[in-house]
Amino acid sequence: MFDKILIANRGEIALRIQRACKELGIATVAVHSTADADAMHVRLADESVCIGPPRAADSYLNIPALVAACEITGADAVHPGYGFLSENARFAEILEHHDIAFIGPTPEHIGLMGDKIRARETAAGLGIPVVPGSRGAVSSDDEARRIAGEIGYPVLVKAAAGGGGRGMKVAENEAALESALATARAESKAAFGDDTLYIEKFLGRPRHIEVQVIGDGAGGAIHLGERECSLQRRHQKIWEEAPSPALNAEEREEIGRIVAKAAAALNYRGVGTVEFLYEDGRFYFIEMNTRLQVEHPVTEMITGIDLVIEQIRIAAGMPLSVSQDEVTFSGHAIECRINAENPRTFAPSPGRIAYFHPPGGLGVRVDSGVYHGYAIPPYYDSLIGKLIVHGKNRTECLMRLKRALGEFVIDGIETTIPLHSALIAEPDVANGTYDIHWLEAFLARQ
């Protein structure tokens, strides 16, 4: 097992990782920008190192500074959390060259799944269902028109190196395809430095469902069920739950079995999430995230398995702590992302928190790094915390969530708490009959 882990992240996820390390008896090193000197993850770590000024490129994305922090403190492993460098294959390679363990997949798997075209081809080869589309990158507009005509309009033009909705455009017909290709290329080049595109069939009203998998890196892998992530705005998730209200037991078991088998065939190491669109009883592969997900707590709540501890154990060369037969699912869990944003316009709302009172009680968990008097900096993601609730069933879970949101007080800044309270009152949300377009249509009516 590791002696000391450097956490290459900030905020609530840095605290989440610290807690797992403490339960394993592992010392922690927090890194921080000058803007985060007073952050809770810095206060609670065993050691801390300032790695640069506020701009992420000069601090949390500064690989030489992170490696130097490891060498200064004697950290023998790095946990990247999510975001920042968590899916950067080069970072993982550099750590390996310095004999520092990367708590995550191999650089090869990170690179493979980071390329959307190669990931799609790999998934299809492993028996994972994919959306009809181009077999690889489209080399010209003429090829794009031919493929679109074969699979039928509407089609989705996507950046091979994309993410977060950037470099992604819908073409309803051939006349719209040329513009979609040009716009997607420009966006992809600006955001990722790569204008490679591919084309998929556009699904009308799908749901977004993802499967959690864990692999030991030696041909063993299990799944921990699925999460429903369809309530999203501009491809950014707002609310996640497990299990999905859309799946039956047979579908759940079948897609989990397929994903676990594929991870085993890859000799995948660590935690990963395989994301799908789901429509009319069929699953279509989107991508694989080779890291811990923001929404991992809902899986922890229904399985009782600590995913961060599993990550650390596997990276240290230990076997999976449970077999597939030992995984049990209990009840229902929902996570609401609490962002420092205006709940109607979604404009960022950084500033000082005048009062902070998180909810409590049976089945209520709050993952957050904020406190009374903490000033939320304007430089980073607006996520300030996650409210996760668990109940014996979805009805109890929703009632508990309603109560917990009513108790949650954050004064001094605007947050998305009112949005989540409004969502609970909507019949489609209460009944679980929503898709990936539902939230934007709801917001447009407000």
Buried (B, 14 or more C-beta within 10 A) or exposed (E): EBEBBBBBBBBBBBBBBBBBBEEBEBBBBBBBBBBBEEBBBBEBBBBBBBBBBBBBEBBBBBBEBBBEBBEEBEBBBBBBBBBBBBBBBEBBBBBEEEEBBBBBBBBEBBBBBBBBBBBBBBBEEBEBEBBBBBEEBBEEEEEBBEBBEEBEBBBBBBBBBBBEBBBBBEBEEEEBBEEBBEBBBEBBBEBBEBBBBBBBBBBEEBBBBBBBBBBBBBEBBBBBBBBBBBBBBEEBBBBBBBBBBBBEEEBBEEBBEBBBBBBBBBBBBBBBBBBBBBBEEEBBBBBBBBBBBBBBBBBBBBBEBBBBBBBBBBBBEEEBEBEBEEBEBEBBBBBBBBBBBBBEEBEBBBBEBEEBEBBEEEBBBBBBBBEEEBBBBEBBBBBBBBBBBBBEEBEBBBEBBBBBBEEBEBEBBBBBBEBBBBBBEEEBBBEBEBBBEBBEEBBEEE
